[in-house]
Amino acid sequence: MRTTGFMIAALLLAAAGSGPARADVNRGADLYDENCAECHSLAKPLKNKKGPGLVGVVGRNAASVPDFNYSDALRASKLVWTPDQLDAYLRAPKMLVPGGKMKFDGMDKADERRDLIEFLGTQR
């Protein structure tokens, strides 16, 4: 009976996989190029384009890049760009910051957001 319990537990673990999927930084770089690069720079020192530069964005206060004209809504948000906040923003920018200027409608796929955020976290 005890052996059967261990076998069932092993089968359940195998069926569940090895845990949460890991982020793919290379895919995140490709997603940045496809979705973000037209408006946001990764240049060092920080350079703004249509949108603020994204070097060091993970962990940074929202609306804090010098010489960028942010919306009143984003300035008032008091957000800190943690991975969770970036995920919510990338999923639906207008939902997280109504009245913001972001022209991007959002990224539906959670794994793509995870990969992009992981990539952005490497940009210091």
Backbone as JSON Lines, residues from 0, in Angstrom:
{"i":0,"aa":"M","n":[0.82,-1.19,0.0],"ca":[0.0,0.0,0.0],"c":[0.87,1.26,0.0]}
{"i":1,"aa":"R","n":[1.91,1.27,0.84],"ca":[2.79,2.43,0.92],"c":[3.51,2.65,-0.4]}
{"i":2,"aa":"T","n":[3.94,1.59,-1.08],"ca":[4.61,1.71,-2.36],"c":[3.67,2.31,-3.4]}
{"i":3,"aa":"T","n":[2.42,1.92,-3.36],"ca":[1.44,2.47,-4.29],"c":[1.29,3.97,-4.09]}
{"i":4,"aa":"G","n":[1.3,4.43,-2.85],"ca":[1.2,5.86,-2.55],"c":[2.38,6.64,-3.12]}
{"i":5,"aa":"F","n":[3.57,6.06,-2.97],"ca":[4.76,6.73,-3.53],"c":[4.7,6.77,-5.05]}
{"i":6,"aa":"M","n":[4.2,5.7,-5.65],"ca":[4.1,5.67,-7.11],"c":[3.1,6.71,-7.61]}
{"i":7,"aa":"I","n":[2.0,6.82,-6.92],"ca":[0.99,7.81,-7.32],"c":[1.56,9.22,-7.17]}
{"i":8,"aa":"A","n":[2.26,9.47,-6.06],"ca":[2.86,10.8,-5.86],"c":[3.89,11.1,-6.95]}
{"i":9,"aa":"A","n":[4.68,10.12,-7.32],"ca":[5.68,10.32,-8.37],"c":[5.01,10.62,-9.71]}
{"i":10,"aa":"L","n":[3.93,9.91,-10.02],"ca":[3.2,10.16,-11.26],"c":[2.57,11.55,-11.28]}
{"i":11,"aa":"L","n":[2.03,11.98,-10.16],"ca":[1.44,13.31,-10.08],"c":[2.5,14.39,-10.27]}
{"i":12,"aa":"L","n":[3.66,14.21,-9.66],"ca":[4.74,15.17,-9.83],"c":[5.2,15.22,-11.28]}
{"i":13,"aa":"A","n":[5.32,14.08,-11.91],"ca":[5.75,14.04,-13.3],"c":[4.72,14.7,-14.21]}
{"i":14,"aa":"A","n":[3.45,14.49,-13.93],"ca":[2.4,15.08,-14.74],"c":[2.34,16.6,-14.57]}
{"i":15,"aa":"A","n":[2.69,17.07,-13.38],"ca":[2.64,18.5,-13.11],"c":[3.82,19.24,-13.73]}
{"i":16,"aa":"G","n":[4.83,18.54,-14.14],"ca":[6.01,19.19,-14.7],"c":[7.0,19.53,-13.62]}
{"i":17,"aa":"S","n":[8.0,20.28,-13.94],"ca":[9.07,20.57,-12.99],"c":[8.91,21.94,-12.36]}
{"i":18,"aa":"G","n":[7.71,22.45,-12.27],"ca":[7.5,23.75,-11.65],"c":[7.2,24.81,-12.7]}
{"i":19,"aa":"P","n":[7.21,26.06,-12.25],"ca":[6.88,27.14,-13.18],"c":[7.91,27.25,-14.29]}
{"i":20,"aa":"A","n":[7.46,27.65,-15.45],"ca":[8.36,27.81,-16.59],"c":[9.34,28.93,-16.3]}
{"i":21,"aa":"R","n":[10.56,28.76,-16.77],"ca":[11.58,29.79,-16.59],"c":[11.49,30.79,-17.73]}
{"i":22,"aa":"A","n":[11.86,32.01,-17.4],"ca":[11.84,33.06,-18.41],"c":[12.96,32.84,-19.41]}
{"i":23,"aa":"D","n":[12.71,33.22,-20.64],"ca":[13.67,33.11,-21.74],"c":[14.13,34.52,-22.12]}
{"i":24,"aa":"V","n":[15.32,34.89,-21.65],"ca":[15.84,36.23,-21.87],"c":[16.03,36.53,-23.36]}
{"i":25,"aa":"N","n":[16.47,35.53,-24.12],"ca":[16.66,35.75,-25.56],"c":[15.34,36.04,-26.26]}
{"i":26,"aa":"R","n":[14.32,35.31,-25.88],"ca":[12.98,35.57,-26.43],"c":[12.5,36.96,-25.99]}
{"i":27,"aa":"G","n":[12.82,37.31,-24.75],"ca":[12.47,38.64,-24.25],"c":[13.12,39.74,-25.07]}
{"i":28,"aa":"A","n":[14.37,39.53,-25.49],"ca":[15.07,40.51,-26.34],"c":[14.35,40.64,-27.68]}
{"i":29,"aa":"D","n":[13.94,39.52,-28.23],"ca":[13.19,39.56,-29.5],"c":[11.86,40.29,-29.33]}
{"i":30,"aa":"L","n":[11.18,40.03,-28.22],"ca":[9.9,40.7,-27.96],"c":[10.1,42.2,-27.77]}
{"i":31,"aa":"Y","n":[11.2,42.58,-27.12],"ca":[11.52,44.01,-26.99],"c":[11.68,44.63,-28.38]}
{"i":32,"aa":"D","n":[12.47,43.97,-29.23],"ca":[12.69,44.49,-30.59],"c":[11.38,44.63,-31.35]}
{"i":33,"aa":"E","n":[10.48,43.66,-31.2],"ca":[9.22,43.66,-31.95],"c":[8.19,44.66,-31.4]}
{"i":34,"aa":"N","n":[8.19,44.86,-30.09],"ca":[7.11,45.62,-29.46],"c":[7.49,46.94,-28.84]}
{"i":35,"aa":"C","n":[8.76,47.13,-28.5],"ca":[9.14,48.27,-27.67],"c":[10.17,49.21,-28.3]}
{"i":36,"aa":"A","n":[11.06,48.65,-29.12],"ca":[12.24,49.39,-29.59],"c":[11.89,50.64,-30.4]}
{"i":37,"aa":"E","n":[10.77,50.63,-31.08],"ca":[10.4,51.81,-31.89],"c":[10.24,53.05,-30.99]}
{"i":38,"aa":"C","n":[9.74,52.85,-29.79],"ca":[9.44,53.99,-28.91],"c":[10.36,54.13,-27.7]}
{"i":39,"aa":"H","n":[11.03,53.05,-27.32],"ca":[11.85,53.04,-26.09],"c":[13.27,52.62,-26.4]}
{"i":40,"aa":"S","n":[14.22,53.34,-25.83],"ca":[15.63,53.07,-26.04],"c":[16.22,52.26,-24.89]}
{"i":41,"aa":"L","n":[17.25,51.49,-25.21],"ca":[18.06,50.82,-24.19],"c":[19.48,51.39,-24.19]}
{"i":42,"aa":"A","n":[19.6,52.6,-24.74],"ca":[20.92,53.24,-24.82],"c":[21.41,53.63,-23.43]}
{"i":43,"aa":"K","n":[22.72,53.56,-23.29],"ca":[23.38,54.05,-22.08],"c":[24.34,55.15,-22.52]}
{"i":44,"aa":"P","n":[24.32,56.32,-21.94],"ca":[23.41,56.74,-20.87],"c":[21.97,56.8,-21.35]}
{"i":45,"aa":"L","n":[21.07,56.84,-20.39],"ca":[19.64,56.8,-20.66],"c":[19.24,57.81,-21.73]}
{"i":46,"aa":"K","n":[18.52,57.33,-22.71],"ca":[18.07,58.17,-23.83],"c":[16.58,57.97,-24.02]}
{"i":47,"aa":"N","n":[15.86,59.07,-24.18],"ca":[14.42,59.02,-24.43],"c":[14.15,59.06,-25.93]}
{"i":48,"aa":"K","n":[13.08,58.38,-26.31],"ca":[12.57,58.46,-27.69],"c":[11.13,58.96,-27.56]}
{"i":49,"aa":"K","n":[10.19,58.34,-28.26],"ca":[8.77,58.69,-28.06],"c":[8.35,58.37,-26.63]}
{"i":50,"aa":"G","n":[8.95,57.33,-26.08],"ca":[8.75,56.94,-24.7],"c":[10.05,57.06,-23.93]}
{"i":51,"aa":"P","n":[10.0,56.93,-22.62],"ca":[11.23,57.06,-21.83],"c":[12.17,55.88,-22.06]}
{"i":52,"aa":"G","n":[13.46,56.11,-21.84],"ca":[14.44,55.04,-21.92],"c":[14.12,53.96,-20.89]}
{"i":53,"aa":"L","n":[14.44,52.72,-21.23],"ca":[14.08,51.6,-20.36],"c":[15.27,50.95,-19.64]}
{"i":54,"aa":"V","n":[16.46,51.49,-19.79],"ca":[17.59,50.95,-19.03],"c":[17.29,51.17,-17.55]}
{"i":55,"aa":"G","n":[17.37,50.11,-16.76],"ca":[17.12,50.21,-15.33],"c":[15.67,50.35,-14.93]}
{"i":56,"aa":"V","n":[14.75,50.02,-15.83],"ca":[13.33,50.22,-15.53],"c":[12.85,49.31,-14.39]}
{"i":57,"aa":"V","n":[13.35,48.08,-14.32],"ca":[12.88,47.17,-13.27],"c":[13.39,47.68,-11.92]}
{"i":58,"aa":"G","n":[12.45,48.02,-11.05],"ca":[12.75,48.55,-9.73],"c":[12.73,50.07,-9.66]}
{"i":59,"aa":"R","n":[12.56,50.73,-10.78],"ca":[12.57,52.2,-10.83],"c":[11.17,52.74,-10.53]}
{"i":60,"aa":"N","n":[11.13,53.93,-9.96],"ca":[9.85,54.62,-9.77],"c":[9.31,55.02,-11.13]}
{"i":61,"aa":"A","n":[8.01,54.89,-11.32],"ca":[7.38,55.33,-12.56],"c":[7.51,56.84,-12.68]}
{"i":62,"aa":"A","n":[7.56,57.31,-13.9],"ca":[7.6,58.75,-14.21],"c":[8.82,59.43,-13.6]}
{"i":63,"aa":"S","n":[9.96,58.74,-13.58],"ca":[11.15,59.29,-12.93],"c":[12.33,59.54,-13.86]}
{"i":64,"aa":"V","n":[12.17,59.28,-15.15],"ca":[13.28,59.52,-16.08],"c":[13.34,61.02,-16.38]}
{"i":65,"aa":"P","n":[14.5,61.61,-16.18],"ca":[14.63,63.05,-16.43],"c":[14.33,63.4,-17.89]}
{"i":66,"aa":"D","n":[13.84,64.59,-18.08],"ca":[13.62,65.16,-19.42],"c":[12.6,64.39,-20.25]}
{"i":67,"aa":"F","n":[11.7,63.64,-19.6],"ca":[10.61,63.02,-20.34],"c":[9.3,63.6,-19.85]}
{"i":68,"aa":"N","n":[8.41,63.93,-20.78],"ca":[7.13,64.54,-20.46],"c":[6.07,63.46,-20.21]}
{"i":69,"aa":"Y","n":[5.96,63.02,-18.98],"ca":[5.01,61.98,-18.61],"c":[3.6,62.55,-18.5]}
{"i":70,"aa":"S","n":[2.62,61.66,-18.6],"ca":[1.23,62.05,-18.38],"c":[1.03,62.36,-16.89]}
{"i":71,"aa":"D","n":[0.06,63.2,-16.62],"ca":[-0.3,63.47,-15.22],"c":[-0.72,62.18,-14.53]}
{"i":72,"aa":"A","n":[-1.39,61.3,-15.25],"ca":[-1.88,60.04,-14.68],"c":[-0.72,59.17,-14.2]}
{"i":73,"aa":"L","n":[0.33,59.04,-15.01],"ca":[1.46,58.21,-14.6],"c":[2.22,58.86,-13.45]}
{"i":74,"aa":"R","n":[2.4,60.17,-13.51],"ca":[3.09,60.87,-12.41],"c":[2.33,60.68,-11.1]}
{"i":75,"aa":"A","n":[1.01,60.71,-11.16],"ca":[0.19,60.57,-9.95],"c":[0.08,59.13,-9.47]}
{"i":76,"aa":"S","n":[0.48,58.17,-10.3],"ca":[0.28,56.75,-9.97],"c":[1.13,56.27,-8.8]}
{"i":77,"aa":"K","n":[2.28,56.86,-8.6],"ca":[3.2,56.45,-7.52],"c":[3.64,54.99,-7.68]}
{"i":78,"aa":"L","n":[3.57,54.46,-8.9],"ca":[3.98,53.08,-9.15],"c":[5.49,52.94,-9.05]}
{"i":79,"aa":"V","n":[5.91,51.75,-8.65],"ca":[7.3,51.32,-8.76],"c":[7.28,50.16,-9.73]}
{"i":80,"aa":"W","n":[8.17,50.17,-10.71],"ca":[8.15,49.15,-11.75],"c":[8.77,47.83,-11.27]}
{"i":81,"aa":"T","n":[8.07,47.19,-10.36],"ca":[8.43,45.83,-9.95],"c":[8.03,44.88,-11.07]}
{"i":82,"aa":"P","n":[8.53,43.66,-11.07],"ca":[8.07,42.71,-12.09],"c":[6.55,42.55,-12.11]}
{"i":83,"aa":"D","n":[5.91,42.53,-10.95],"ca":[4.44,42.39,-10.92],"c":[3.75,43.6,-11.52]}
{"i":84,"aa":"Q","n":[4.21,44.81,-11.2],"ca":[3.6,46.01,-11.77],"c":[3.86,46.1,-13.27]}
{"i":85,"aa":"L","n":[5.07,45.75,-13.71],"ca":[5.35,45.73,-15.14],"c":[4.45,44.73,-15.85]}
{"i":86,"aa":"D","n":[4.23,43.58,-15.22],"ca":[3.35,42.57,-15.82],"c":[1.94,43.14,-16.0]}
{"i":87,"aa":"A","n":[1.42,43.78,-14.97],"ca":[0.08,44.35,-15.06],"c":[0.02,45.46,-16.12]}
{"i":88,"aa":"Y","n":[1.07,46.27,-16.19],"ca":[1.11,47.36,-17.15],"c":[1.22,46.84,-18.58]}
{"i":89,"aa":"L","n":[2.1,45.86,-18.78],"ca":[2.26,45.3,-20.13],"c":[1.02,44.53,-20.58]}
{"i":90,"aa":"R","n":[0.28,43.97,-19.64],"ca":[-0.96,43.26,-19.98],"c":[-2.01,44.26,-20.48]}
{"i":91,"aa":"A","n":[-2.14,45.4,-19.8],"ca":[-3.18,46.37,-20.17],"c":[-2.79,47.74,-19.61]}
{"i":92,"aa":"P","n":[-1.95,48.48,-20.34],"ca":[-1.48,49.77,-19.83],"c":[-2.59,50.74,-19.44]}
{"i":93,"aa":"K","n":[-3.63,50.78,-20.23],"ca":[-4.72,51.73,-19.96],"c":[-5.58,51.32,-18.77]}
{"i":94,"aa":"M","n":[-5.53,50.05,-18.42],"ca":[-6.26,49.59,-17.23],"c":[-5.49,49.97,-15.97]}
{"i":95,"aa":"L","n":[-4.16,49.81,-16.0],"ca":[-3.37,50.11,-14.81],"c":[-3.23,51.62,-14.61]}
{"i":96,"aa":"V","n":[-3.07,52.35,-15.71],"ca":[-2.9,53.81,-15.63],"c":[-3.89,54.48,-16.61]}
{"i":97,"aa":"P","n":[-5.15,54.58,-16.2],"ca":[-6.11,55.28,-17.06],"c":[-5.66,56.73,-17.27]}
{"i":98,"aa":"G","n":[-5.7,57.16,-18.51],"ca":[-5.26,58.52,-18.83],"c":[-3.78,58.61,-19.16]}
{"i":99,"aa":"G","n":[-3.09,57.47,-19.18],"ca":[-1.68,57.46,-19.54],"c":[-1.5,57.66,-21.04]}
{"i":100,"aa":"K","n":[-0.27,57.94,-21.46],"ca":[0.03,58.22,-22.87],"c":[0.45,56.99,-23.67]}
{"i":101,"aa":"M","n":[0.7,55.88,-23.02],"ca":[1.22,54.69,-23.7],"c":[0.31,54.3,-24.85]}
{"i":102,"aa":"K","n":[0.88,54.19,-26.04],"ca":[0.11,53.85,-27.24],"c":[-0.04,52.34,-27.44]}
{"i":103,"aa":"F","n":[0.67,51.56,-26.68],"ca":[0.66,50.1,-26.76],"c":[-0.61,49.57,-26.09]}
{"i":104,"aa":"D","n":[-1.34,48.69,-26.78],"ca":[-2.6,48.17,-26.25],"c":[-2.42,47.09,-25.2]}
{"i":105,"aa":"G","n":[-1.31,46.39,-25.24],"ca":[-1.07,45.35,-24.25],"c":[-0.59,44.06,-24.87]}
{"i":106,"aa":"M","n":[-0.1,43.2,-24.03],"ca":[0.46,41.91,-24.42],"c":[-0.34,40.83,-23.7]}
{"i":107,"aa":"D","n":[-1.09,40.04,-24.45],"ca":[-2.0,39.06,-23.86],"c":[-1.31,37.88,-23.18]}
{"i":108,"aa":"K","n":[-0.23,37.4,-23.75],"ca":[0.37,36.15,-23.3],"c":[1.3,36.35,-22.11]}
{"i":109,"aa":"A","n":[0.96,35.69,-21.0],"ca":[1.73,35.83,-19.76],"c":[3.19,35.4,-19.95]}
{"i":110,"aa":"D","n":[3.43,34.35,-20.74],"ca":[4.81,33.9,-20.92],"c":[5.63,34.93,-21.7]}
{"i":111,"aa":"E","n":[5.0,35.66,-22.62],"ca":[5.72,36.7,-23.34],"c":[6.03,37.87,-22.42]}
{"i":112,"aa":"R","n":[5.09,38.25,-21.57],"ca":[5.35,39.32,-20.61],"c":[6.47,38.92,-19.66]}
{"i":113,"aa":"R","n":[6.44,37.69,-19.2],"ca":[7.48,37.2,-18.29],"c":[8.85,37.27,-18.96]}
{"i":114,"aa":"D","n":[8.95,36.83,-20.21],"ca":[10.22,36.85,-20.93],"c":[10.71,38.28,-21.15]}
{"i":115,"aa":"L","n":[9.81,39.18,-21.52],"ca":[10.17,40.57,-21.75],"c":[10.66,41.23,-20.46]}
{"i":116,"aa":"I","n":[9.95,41.0,-19.37],"ca":[10.34,41.59,-18.07],"c":[11.69,41.03,-17.63]}
{"i":117,"aa":"E","n":[11.9,39.77,-17.83],"ca":[13.2,39.16,-17.49],"c":[14.32,39.83,-18.3]}
{"i":118,"aa":"F","n":[14.09,40.03,-19.59],"ca":[15.08,40.71,-20.43],"c":[15.32,42.13,-19.93]}
{"i":119,"aa":"L","n":[14.25,42.87,-19.67],"ca":[14.41,44.24,-19.2],"c":[15.2,44.29,-17.89]}
{"i":120,"aa":"G","n":[15.05,43.27,-17.08],"ca":[15.8,43.21,-15.81],"c":[17.3,43.06,-16.01]}
{"i":121,"aa":"T","n":[17.7,42.63,-17.19],"ca":[19.15,42.49,-17.48],"c":[19.74,43.81,-17.98]}
{"i":122,"aa":"Q","n":[18.9,44.77,-18.25],"ca":[19.36,46.04,-18.83],"c":[19.65,47.05,-17.72]}
{"i":123,"aa":"R","n":[20.88,47.1,-17.31],"ca":[21.3,47.98,-16.19],"c":[22.34,48.95,-16.66]}
